[in-house]
Each structure stands twice: as C-alpha cells, then as structure tokens.
C-alpha cells in the first residue's frame, strides 16, 4: 500500500469537492452558508476506519477496493451512492 500516494490523492480529491469552501443552503426564511462536513479516514498499520464506521483490515476485499480507488485517483465506490457530490 502506497500511503504517500493515498495521502496525495486524498488532497486532490478534497480540492475537487471544494474543501474549505462554503455552500449556500436554502432555508424557509432565506439562505445561509454551510460548510461541508468532512468524512475522516484513519489509516492504521493493519487497517482503516472510514468515518465513524468499523475497523476494516487491509486483507478485507472491500478495504482493498476502497484503497485502490483512492490510489487510482477516484472517490471510493462504496461512498459514491451516499455522497454523489463527493465528501
């Protein structure tokens, strides 16, 4: 696993979705600025935790797909339905 590539690609993906940029949220009384809520990714020696989910060991096929997506420069496919605009 190339952790340097993962970190570099995460920075690139974050910039694509506008990290640090607020968005307009319409409310019944007008509108307000809203910051995107980040989704933490914690890398351990033997696995990862995505968000507040369960620990996923590197040997698990879903974990390998997630990390391969990131190393290929894409948002993890497991997150695309929950976060179609990126996260």
Secondary structure, 3 states (H helix, E strand, C coil): CCHHHHHHHHHHHHHHCCCCCEEEEEECCEEEEEECCCCCEEECCCEEEECCCCEEECCCHHHHHHHHHHHCCCCCHHHHCCCCCCC
